[in-house]
Amino acid sequence: MNDLFLPCEIDMEHAMSAAQPLGQPGKPCPGPAPIDRWELLSLVTALRKPLGLADRDVMVLRAHLSVLPHGPLVPGALNMSFMQLSEIQDRACGMDERRFRRGEVQLEARGLITRRLSANGRRFPERGADGRIIAAYGIDLSPVIARHPELCALKATLEDEARALKQRHNSLSARLSSLLRCLTPSDRLLALKDALRNALRRSTVTEEELDAFETEIASMERSDPAPEHTTEVDPTPRKLRPQPDTYTDDAGQSVRHIESEHKDINKHPAPAYSGHFRNAWCQTTSLSEFYPSPPSSEHEAKRSIIEFSSFIGLGRNSVEAALSIAGLENTIRLVDYLARKVDQISKPQGYLKSMLARLLRGDSVAGGSVHLSRPAHVQALS
């Protein structure tokens, strides 16, 4: 009987410390990370096409996000928008009630919100005994908040795909340029150049089309290269060539040039086209490789420059600004210089704008090959 009162052995290894009361964990579990509502809205806006949303749907989502309590959004919390339609419409730029409801239906169909409406369609909160909101009837924004990690991953995937597609575009263009350097231009090669150029200008080009172009280019790369095609330079001396925009004593004087002089009294006059753009074209490296035969007219030259500039990240407005400031010959040299340095320049449009500003200050650019004969003060470039 005395054995019943003997003290039992204590397992000190599993004994609970006095500093850790029963039921109290040593480290609290971290809760879900809060989310900035406007960062979430920007994410949905960037993915509106993959998600199948219209601008109206994004505006409706923005209106509901704006009525939630101030501060970051916490996943798992009560993220309900229960403002009446007559009031929340003002937050959607006065959108019609019918369109607003259609936007809510579309957001629910895409799995971004849940409509939790009362029997009579009213939207209102429910409060507990202490007066705090414990539930509500209205629009539940928890689905879009819970999908935040998924949307971030989708955006990263789309950016990777777009980056890979751009790299493939550049690779195909470079391989085609190499073919134009090594092979004598033929109907097949010129047709391939035009087809590839038109395809790369479309945002809807498919992987199957690029595969077909790559197969065709690989087939031509395996063929025996012919002697390199060279373009003949006009042997006529520069002094003997006609100067269409220069003043003469006969009746061939250009009236248009005189009128432009009167209009631009207080501005730096735009350089006149000298008519020798063919020589400048033949002296280029990248342009003459992509277009072995120089353009036959100024209009064709400008069109070709604008077309070629789209492949190296220059917009039409930037090229037209260069034409008005530097002239056709100098623009040919500027574009060719940027094409040769395209792998070293992250922002070609900004680089071109900087070179034009330096030209207006009287500096030489493009390795000293381009300068203006009459420098002007720095102007704001559009």
QUIBELCOR-V564893 format. One record per pair of residues at least 12 apart in sequence whose ideal C-beta (glycine too) atoms are under 10 Angstrom apart, sorted by sequence separation. I is the first residue (numbers start at 0). GAP is how many residues later the second one is. If there is no record, write none. Layout:
BEGIN
I_GAP, I_GAP
END
This chain:
BEGIN
67_12, 84_12, 87_12, 123_12, 124_12, 179_12, 244_12, 256_12, 259_12, 280_12, 281_12, 305_12, 306_12, 318_12, 321_12, 357_12, 358_12, 359_12, 361_12, 362_12, 43_13, 44_13, 47_13, 66_13, 67_13, 103_13, 122_13, 123_13, 124_13, 175_13, 178_13, 179_13, 195_13, 198_13, 199_13, 243_13, 280_13, 290_13, 305_13, 308_13, 321_13, 334_13, 337_13, 351_13, 357_13, 358_13, 361_13, 43_14, 44_14, 64_14, 66_14, 100_14, 122_14, 123_14, 178_14, 194_14, 195_14, 198_14, 279_14, 280_14, 286_14, 289_14, 290_14, 304_14, 305_14, 336_14, 337_14, 350_14, 355_14, 357_14, 360_14, 361_14, 63_15, 65_15, 66_15, 67_15, 84_15, 121_15, 122_15, 244_15, 256_15, 278_15, 304_15, 318_15, 336_15, 354_15, 359_15, 360_15, 361_15, 44_16, 63_16, 64_16, 66_16, 84_16, 120_16, 121_16, 122_16, 175_16, 176_16, 277_16, 290_16, 318_16, 321_16, 355_16, 358_16, 359_16, 360_16, 40_17, 43_17, 44_17, 63_17, 65_17, 119_17, 175_17, 194_17, 195_17, 276_17, 277_17, 286_17, 289_17, 290_17, 301_17, 304_17, 305_17, 317_17, 333_17, 334_17, 337_17, 357_17, 358_17, 359_17, 360_17, 43_18, 62_18, 63_18, 117_18, 118_18, 194_18, 253_18, 276_18, 277_18, 286_18, 289_18, 301_18, 304_18, 333_18, 336_18, 359_18, 63_19, 84_19, 115_19, 117_19, 277_19, 358_19, 359_19, 40_20, 60_20, 62_20, 66_20, 115_20, 116_20, 117_20, 172_20, 175_20, 195_20, 276_20, 280_20, 313_20, 357_20, 39_21, 40_21, 43_21, 66_21, 115_21, 116_21, 174_21, 175_21, 191_21, 194_21, 195_21, 276_21, 279_21, 286_21, 289_21, 301_21, 313_21, 330_21, 333_21, 356_21, 359_21, 65_22, 114_22, 115_22, 116_22, 285_22, 300_22, 308_22, 333_22, 355_22, 356_22, 80_23, 114_23, 115_23, 172_23, 274_23, 276_23, 277_23, 280_23, 304_23, 311_23, 355_23, 356_23, 37_24, 40_24, 63_24, 66_24, 113_24, 114_24, 115_24, 171_24, 172_24, 191_24, 273_24, 276_24, 280_24, 307_24, 313_24, 356_24, 36_25, 39_25, 40_25, 62_25, 65_25, 112_25, 113_25, 114_25, 190_25, 191_25, 272_25, 276_25, 285_25, 297_25, 308_25, 312_25, 313_25, 329_25, 330_25, 333_25, 340_25, 355_25, 62_26, 64_26, 65_26, 112_26, 113_26, 244_26, 245_26, 285_26, 301_26, 304_26, 308_26, 311_26, 325_26, 329_26, 339_26, 340_26, 36_27, 37_27, 62_27, 63_27, 112_27, 113_27, 168_27, 171_27, 172_27, 188_27, 244_27, 300_27, 304_27, 307_27, 311_27, 339_27, 353_27, 36_28, 37_28, 59_28, 62_28, 63_28, 112_28, 113_28, 171_28, 187_28, 188_28, 191_28, 243_28, 244_28, 245_28, 272_28, 276_28, 300_28, 303_28, 307_28, 310_28, 311_28, 313_28, 320_28, 336_28, 337_28, 352_28, 36_29, 59_29, 61_29, 62_29, 111_29, 112_29, 113_29, 242_29, 243_29, 244_29, 245_29, 272_29, 301_29, 304_29, 305_29, 308_29, 311_29, 312_29, 325_29, 329_29, 336_29, 351_29, 352_29, 61_30, 62_30, 112_30, 113_30, 168_30, 169_30, 243_30, 244_30, 297_30, 300_30, 301_30, 304_30, 308_30, 311_30, 317_30, 318_30, 321_30, 324_30, 325_30, 335_30, 336_30, 36_31, 59_31, 60_31, 61_31, 107_31, 111_31, 112_31, 168_31, 187_31, 188_31, 242_31, 243_31, 300_31, 303_31, 304_31, 307_31, 310_31, 317_31, 320_31, 321_31, 324_31, 333_31, 334_31, 39_32, 58_32, 59_32, 62_32, 80_32, 106_32, 107_32, 110_32, 111_32, 112_32, 167_32, 187_32, 242_32, 312_32, 316_32, 317_32, 320_32, 323_32, 324_32, 332_32, 333_32, 336_32, 36_33, 38_33, 39_33, 58_33, 109_33, 110_33, 111_33, 240_33, 241_33, 242_33, 311_33, 312_33, 314_33, 317_33, 318_33, 321_33, 325_33, 332_33, 335_33, 336_33, 36_34, 38_34, 58_34, 78_34, 79_34, 81_34, 106_34, 109_34, 111_34, 165_34, 185_34, 240_34, 312_34, 313_34, 314_34, 317_34, 321_34, 324_34, 325_34, 332_34, 35_35, 36_35, 59_35, 87_35, 103_35, 107_35, 110_35, 111_35, 240_35, 312_35, 313_35, 317_35, 320_35, 324_35, 329_35, 333_35, 35_36, 36_36, 55_36, 58_36, 79_36, 81_36, 84_36, 86_36, 106_36, 110_36, 168_36, 237_36, 311_36, 312_36, 329_36, 332_36, 333_36, 33_37, 34_37, 35_37, 62_37, 106_37, 109_37, 167_37, 175_37, 182_37, 240_37, 294_37, 311_37, 313_37, 314_37, 321_37, 332_37, 33_38, 34_38, 83_38, 84_38, 164_38, 171_38, 174_38, 178_38, 181_38, 182_38, 237_38, 240_38, 293_38, 312_38, 313_38, 317_38, 331_38, 32_39, 33_39, 34_39, 55_39, 59_39, 63_39, 83_39, 110_39, 111_39, 167_39, 170_39, 174_39, 177_39, 181_39, 308_39, 312_39, 325_39, 329_39, 330_39, 33_40, 34_40, 55_40, 58_40, 59_40, 62_40, 63_40, 81_40, 82_40, 83_40, 164_40, 175_40, 182_40, 185_40, 235_40, 308_40, 311_40, 325_40, 329_40, 31_41, 32_41, 33_41, 58_41, 59_41, 62_41, 81_41, 82_41, 168_41, 171_41, 175_41, 178_41, 181_41, 182_41, 183_41, 184_41, 237_41, 328_41, 329_41, 31_42, 32_42, 36_42, 59_42, 60_42, 80_42, 81_42, 164_42, 167_42, 171_42, 174_42, 178_42, 181_42, 182_42, 183_42, 233_42, 329_42, 30_43, 31_43, 33_43, 55_43, 59_43, 60_43, 63_43, 79_43, 81_43, 167_43, 170_43, 174_43, 177_43, 181_43, 182_43, 183_43, 235_43, 308_43, 326_43, 30_44, 31_44, 55_44, 58_44, 59_44, 81_44, 171_44, 175_44, 178_44, 180_44, 181_44, 182_44, 183_44, 184_44, 233_44, 287_44, 325_44, 30_45, 31_45, 56_45, 57_45, 59_45, 60_45, 79_45, 164_45, 167_45, 171_45, 174_45, 175_45, 181_45, 182_45, 183_45, 232_45, 233_45, 286_45, 325_45, 326_45, 30_46, 55_46, 56_46, 59_46, 60_46, 79_46, 160_46, 167_46, 170_46, 174_46, 178_46, 181_46, 182_46, 232_46, 282_46, 286_46, 325_46, 326_46, 55_47, 56_47, 59_47, 77_47, 177_47, 180_47, 181_47, 230_47, 279_47, 280_47, 288_47, 324_47, 53_48, 54_48, 56_48, 179_48, 180_48, 232_48, 233_48, 279_48, 280_48, 283_48, 286_48, 287_48, 321_48, 53_49, 56_49, 57_49, 63_49, 179_49, 232_49, 279_49, 282_49, 283_49, 285_49, 286_49, 289_49, 52_50, 55_50, 56_50, 87_50, 230_50, 231_50, 232_50, 272_50, 276_50, 278_50, 279_50, 281_50, 282_50, 285_50, 288_50, 60_51, 81_51, 87_51, 230_51, 276_51, 277_51, 279_51, 280_51, 283_51, 284_51, 285_51, 324_51, 53_52, 56_52, 60_52, 229_52, 270_52, 275_52, 276_52, 279_52, 280_52, 283_52, 284_52, 285_52, 286_52, 52_53, 56_53, 59_53, 79_53, 81_53, 269_53, 270_53, 273_53, 274_53, 275_53, 276_53, 278_53, 279_53, 282_53, 283_53, 285_53, 51_54, 52_54, 77_54, 81_54, 83_54, 243_54, 269_54, 270_54, 272_54, 273_54, 274_54, 276_54, 277_54, 284_54, 285_54, 324_54, 50_55, 56_55, 77_55, 79_55, 80_55, 81_55, 82_55, 269_55, 270_55, 271_55, 272_55, 273_55, 276_55, 280_55, 283_55, 284_55, 285_55, 50_56, 56_56, 77_56, 79_56, 81_56, 82_56, 267_56, 269_56, 270_56, 271_56, 272_56, 273_56, 279_56, 283_56, 285_56, 324_56, 51_57, 52_57, 77_57, 78_57, 79_57, 80_57, 81_57, 230_57, 267_57, 269_57, 270_57, 51_58, 77_58, 79_58, 80_58, 81_58, 229_58, 270_58, 50_59, 52_59, 79_59, 80_59, 228_59, 270_59, 321_59, 50_60, 78_60, 79_60, 80_60, 230_60, 233_60, 270_60, 320_60, 50_61, 78_61, 79_61, 230_61, 231_61, 232_61, 320_61, 47_62, 77_62, 78_62, 79_62, 229_62, 230_62, 231_62, 319_62, 43_63, 77_63, 78_63, 228_63, 230_63, 317_63, 68_64, 77_64, 78_64, 227_64, 228_64, 316_64, 317_64, 76_65, 78_65, 316_65, 43_66, 75_66, 78_66, 74_67, 78_67, 43_68, 72_68, 76_68, 72_69, 75_69, 74_70, 75_70, 66_71, 72_71, 73_71, 74_71, 66_72, 72_72, 74_72, 67_73, 74_73, 63_74, 66_74, 74_74, 63_75, 72_75, 62_76, 63_76, 64_76, 63_77, 67_77, 60_78, 59_79, 64_79, 60_80, 63_80, 64_80, 60_83, 282_86, 279_89, 267_92, 196_93, 50_96, 192_97, 192_98, 43_100, 50_100, 39_101, 42_101, 49_101, 270_101, 189_102, 270_102, 40_103, 43_103, 50_103, 188_103, 189_103, 270_103, 36_104, 39_104, 42_104, 43_104, 46_104, 49_104, 180_104, 267_104, 39_105, 42_105, 45_105, 46_105, 49_105, 268_105, 184_106, 200_106, 267_106, 36_107, 39_107, 43_107, 46_107, 49_107, 180_107, 184_107, 267_107, 268_107, 36_108, 39_108, 42_108, 45_108, 46_108, 49_108, 179_108, 180_108, 183_108, 184_108, 267_108, 34_109, 38_109, 42_109, 45_109, 48_109, 176_109, 179_109, 180_109, 200_109, 266_109, 267_109, 34_110, 178_110, 179_110, 196_110, 199_110, 200_110, 266_110, 33_111, 34_111, 39_111, 42_111, 43_111, 46_111, 177_111, 179_111, 180_111, 196_111, 199_111, 267_111, 35_112, 39_112, 42_112, 45_112, 176_112, 179_112, 266_112, 31_113, 34_113, 38_113, 45_113, 175_113, 176_113, 196_113, 31_114, 34_114, 175_114, 196_114, 32_115, 31_116, 32_116, 172_117, 176_134, 172_138, 172_139, 169_141, 168_142, 169_142, 176_162, 169_172, 169_173
END
